[in-house]
Amino acid sequence: MRTKIIIIMLMLITQMSCFNDLNDLIYEFSDFKEPICVIIGGGSAAGPGRGWAQAYDTLQNALSHASDGDEIWVAGDIDLSGSYTINTSVSIYGGFRGDEAKREDAGGRSKVTTSATPSQLFMFNSKKIIMDGFSFSNSSGGALQISENNEAIVSNSDFVNHTVSAVICQSYTKLNLFGCNFNGSLAGTDGGAIQCYSSVTLNISNSIFKNNTANNGGAIYCANSSKLNVINSSFQNNNAST
């Protein structure tokens, strides 16, 4: 009985962590779920990812072994060979060094680029996907697209120099953006930074839109019946040709 009480106390005071020793002790006696860790270029394809010492080598490997509710922590930059679809409701956090014990210890951005042309970086094909701490740049297919009837949260991330809308929200989606920067994207049609199809809910706070260009909606374009809410954000030098 005393052992169970000690384990419960440890679970209450310990946040989700990729630190190996303490979590190994907790896992032995409980169902506590440690984040899946990724060290780009330094992990292993075999994983199993639970702890930095057992980190996966790519985000793709981590996602292929993840299930709904998992957190994925990423150390290093990502070069995708093509578009990648996320089919599980996961939370993905970037900007780690590879030795942190707590999520808030991550202090940077993990860069995401692609060598494929044309290519969109990520398709969100599940509800309640979270991405935090990434810098998406220089894709010819945009950074993120949220498929119909899904929702996502994207925070503390940068979107730079895309040659179509950096973020596309298909119909009946919901996107919450917090602490994001959109700079220098060029869309030939609608929404240099963000394009929303019909019946989208887009909530934006503490974000910056600068130097984005499109035919309609230099920064943001929202189609029929979409709802746009913007709080404490700035718009500078965004241009629309019509």
C-alpha positions as semicolon CSV with decimal commas, in nm:
position;residue;x (nm);y (nm);z (nm)
1;M;0,000;0,000;0,000
2;R;0,282;0,240;0,090
3;T;0,458;0,164;-0,240
4;K;0,141;0,253;-0,435
5;I;0,111;0,585;-0,251
6;I;0,473;0,676;-0,335
7;I;0,420;0,593;-0,703
8;I;0,103;0,802;-0,719
9;M;0,287;1,098;-0,562
10;L;0,565;1,067;-0,819
11;M;0,310;1,069;-1,099
12;L;0,144;1,380;-0,961
13;I;0,465;1,584;-0,923
14;T;0,641;1,463;-1,239
15;Q;0,544;1,617;-1,572
16;M;0,558;1,421;-1,895
17;S;0,925;1,385;-1,971
18;C;1,183;1,220;-2,191
19;F;1,419;1,198;-1,894
20;N;1,508;0,830;-1,867
21;D;1,583;0,727;-1,508
22;L;1,286;0,856;-1,308
23;N;1,036;0,765;-1,577
24;D;1,175;0,411;-1,602
25;L;1,093;0,372;-1,232
26;I;0,741;0,508;-1,278
27;Y;0,671;0,296;-1,587
28;E;0,760;-0,021;-1,404
29;F;0,463;0,024;-1,172
30;S;0,209;0,228;-1,369
31;D;0,051;0,317;-1,703
32;F;0,221;0,659;-1,710
33;K;0,285;0,745;-2,076
34;E;0,617;0,907;-2,158
35;P;0,654;1,118;-2,474
36;I;0,797;0,967;-2,790
37;C;1,137;1,127;-2,849
38;V;1,305;1,197;-3,183
39;I;1,668;1,297;-3,243
40;I;1,709;1,376;-3,612
41;G;2,024;1,206;-3,737
42;G;2,110;1,071;-3,394
43;G;1,834;0,831;-3,294
44;S;1,752;0,480;-3,411
45;A;1,499;0,354;-3,662
46;A;1,412;0,082;-3,410
47;G;1,330;0,325;-3,130
48;P;1,116;0,250;-2,933
49;G;1,129;0,623;-2,863
50;R;1,032;0,635;-2,496
51;G;1,316;0,848;-2,361
52;W;1,602;1,030;-2,533
53;A;1,829;0,725;-2,499
54;Q;1,583;0,527;-2,712
55;A;1,482;0,809;-2,949
56;Y;1,371;0,752;-3,307
57;D;1,583;0,893;-3,588
58;T;1,301;1,056;-3,788
59;L;0,965;1,213;-3,721
60;Q;0,813;0,974;-3,976
61;N;0,923;0,673;-3,770
62;A;0,785;0,827;-3,453
63;L;0,449;0,904;-3,616
64;S;0,419;0,553;-3,757
65;H;0,439;0,415;-3,401
66;A;0,227;0,683;-3,232
67;S;-0,132;0,651;-3,119
68;D;-0,401;0,905;-3,027
69;G;-0,297;1,115;-2,728
70;D;0,079;1,070;-2,769
71;E;0,324;1,356;-2,738
72;I;0,624;1,362;-2,972
73;W;0,934;1,567;-2,884
74;V;1,171;1,656;-3,168
75;A;1,539;1,751;-3,145
76;G;1,700;1,871;-3,469
77;D;1,582;1,989;-3,809
78;I;1,362;1,797;-4,053
79;D;1,409;1,764;-4,429
80;L;1,108;1,584;-4,574
81;S;1,142;1,394;-4,900
82;G;0,776;1,468;-4,976
83;S;0,441;1,546;-4,817
84;Y;0,355;1,366;-4,495
85;T;0,003;1,294;-4,366
86;I;-0,065;1,281;-3,991
87;N;-0,350;1,039;-3,924
88;T;-0,344;1,031;-3,543
89;S;-0,441;1,291;-3,282
90;V;-0,090;1,367;-3,155
91;S;0,091;1,667;-3,010
92;I;0,427;1,740;-3,175
93;Y;0,677;1,973;-3,007
94;G;1,001;2,093;-3,165
95;G;1,304;2,294;-3,058
96;F;1,461;2,040;-2,820
97;R;1,836;1,973;-2,778
98;G;1,788;1,608;-2,691
99;D;1,847;1,607;-2,315
100;E;1,550;1,796;-2,169
101;A;1,346;1,658;-1,881
102;K;1,044;1,887;-1,927
103;R;0,857;2,017;-2,228
104;E;0,906;2,380;-2,129
105;D;1,286;2,330;-2,135
106;A;1,277;2,337;-2,516
107;G;1,389;2,681;-2,625
108;G;1,419;2,692;-3,002
109;R;1,253;2,600;-3,330
110;S;1,300;2,283;-3,531
111;K;1,333;2,377;-3,899
112;V;1,113;2,192;-4,149
113;T;1,200;2,202;-4,519
114;T;1,160;1,975;-4,820
115;S;1,380;1,886;-5,114
116;A;1,081;1,769;-5,320
117;T;0,911;1,992;-5,579
118;P;0,626;2,059;-5,562
119;S;0,548;1,948;-5,213
120;Q;0,326;2,037;-4,923
121;L;0,496;1,962;-4,592
122;F;0,216;1,824;-4,372
123;M;-0,147;1,720;-4,415
124;F;-0,345;1,706;-4,089
125;N;-0,595;1,424;-4,127
126;S;-0,712;1,378;-3,769
127;K;-0,884;1,577;-3,498
128;K;-0,697;1,771;-3,230
129;I;-0,346;1,772;-3,374
130;I;-0,104;2,011;-3,203
131;M;0,226;2,142;-3,346
132;D;0,449;2,377;-3,147
133;G;0,803;2,505;-3,191
134;F;0,869;2,465;-3,566
135;S;0,992;2,683;-3,852
136;F;0,840;2,588;-4,188
137;S;1,009;2,738;-4,492
138;N;1,053;2,741;-4,869
139;S;0,798;2,483;-4,981
140;S;0,624;2,503;-5,316
141;G;0,313;2,331;-5,180
142;G;0,262;2,515;-4,850
143;A;0,346;2,414;-4,496
144;L;0,025;2,275;-4,349
145;Q;-0,315;2,171;-4,477
146;I;-0,599;2,068;-4,248
147;S;-0,837;1,820;-4,409
148;E;-1,214;1,859;-4,395
149;N;-1,394;1,832;-4,057
150;N;-1,073;1,830;-3,852
151;E;-0,917;2,075;-3,606
152;A;-0,568;2,175;-3,499
153;I;-0,365;2,403;-3,274
154;V;-0,041;2,552;-3,409
155;S;0,169;2,766;-3,177
156;N;0,510;2,930;-3,146
157;S;0,598;2,855;-3,508
158;D;0,725;3,042;-3,815
159;F;0,605;3,020;-4,177
160;V;0,852;3,174;-4,421
161;N;0,878;3,207;-4,802
162;H;0,621;2,958;-4,930
163;T;0,512;2,987;-5,292
164;V;0,147;2,906;-5,218
165;S;-0,064;2,973;-4,908
166;A;0,147;2,870;-4,610
167;V;-0,157;2,720;-4,433
168;I;-0,473;2,588;-4,600
169;C;-0,790;2,505;-4,403
170;Q;-1,035;2,288;-4,591
171;S;-1,410;2,325;-4,531
172;Y;-1,558;2,273;-4,182
173;T;-1,222;2,286;-4,006
174;K;-1,109;2,473;-3,697
175;L;-0,760;2,617;-3,647
176;N;-0,623;2,798;-3,341
177;L;-0,298;2,991;-3,401
178;F;-0,093;3,138;-3,117
179;G;0,246;3,308;-3,126
180;C;0,311;3,244;-3,496
181;N;0,497;3,450;-3,758
182;F;0,403;3,449;-4,128
183;N;0,655;3,619;-4,352
184;G;0,715;3,640;-4,726
185;S;0,474;3,383;-4,869
186;L;0,328;3,428;-5,216
187;A;0,000;3,269;-5,327
188;G;-0,115;3,289;-5,688
189;T;-0,480;3,276;-5,582
190;D;-0,616;3,346;-5,230
191;G;-0,450;3,405;-4,893
192;G;-0,074;3,456;-4,901
193;A;-0,034;3,331;-4,544
194;I;-0,362;3,148;-4,479
195;Q;-0,642;3,033;-4,708
196;C;-0,972;2,914;-4,561
197;Y;-1,237;2,729;-4,757
198;S;-1,603;2,758;-4,655
199;S;-1,731;2,725;-4,296
200;V;-1,390;2,743;-4,130
201;T;-1,331;2,878;-3,779
202;L;-0,992;3,052;-3,757
203;N;-0,874;3,195;-3,424
204;I;-0,548;3,394;-3,424
205;S;-0,368;3,556;-3,130
206;N;-0,026;3,707;-3,062
207;S;0,088;3,653;-3,421
208;I;0,260;3,857;-3,695
209;F;0,176;3,870;-4,069
210;K;0,435;4,049;-4,280
211;N;0,522;4,074;-4,651
212;N;0,270;3,815;-4,772
213;T;0,109;3,845;-5,116
214;A;-0,190;3,696;-5,301
215;N;-0,451;3,785;-5,562
216;N;-0,714;3,810;-5,287
217;G;-0,633;3,853;-4,919
218;G;-0,262;3,930;-4,903
219;A;-0,237;3,782;-4,553
220;I;-0,562;3,589;-4,497
221;Y;-0,852;3,486;-4,719
222;C;-1,169;3,336;-4,572
223;A;-1,441;3,203;-4,802
224;N;-1,817;3,172;-4,747
225;S;-1,949;3,137;-4,390
226;S;-1,602;3,124;-4,234
227;K;-1,537;3,293;-3,899
228;L;-1,216;3,486;-3,833
229;N;-1,120;3,605;-3,485
230;V;-0,795;3,801;-3,441
231;I;-0,654;3,917;-3,105
232;N;-0,332;4,108;-3,030
233;S;-0,174;4,047;-3,371
234;S;-0,006;4,271;-3,629
235;F;-0,025;4,300;-4,011
236;Q;0,252;4,474;-4,203
237;N;0,305;4,520;-4,575
238;N;0,074;4,242;-4,695
239;N;-0,050;4,292;-5,049
240;A;-0,342;4,175;-5,265
241;S;-0,353;4,243;-5,639
242;T;-0,735;4,260;-5,656
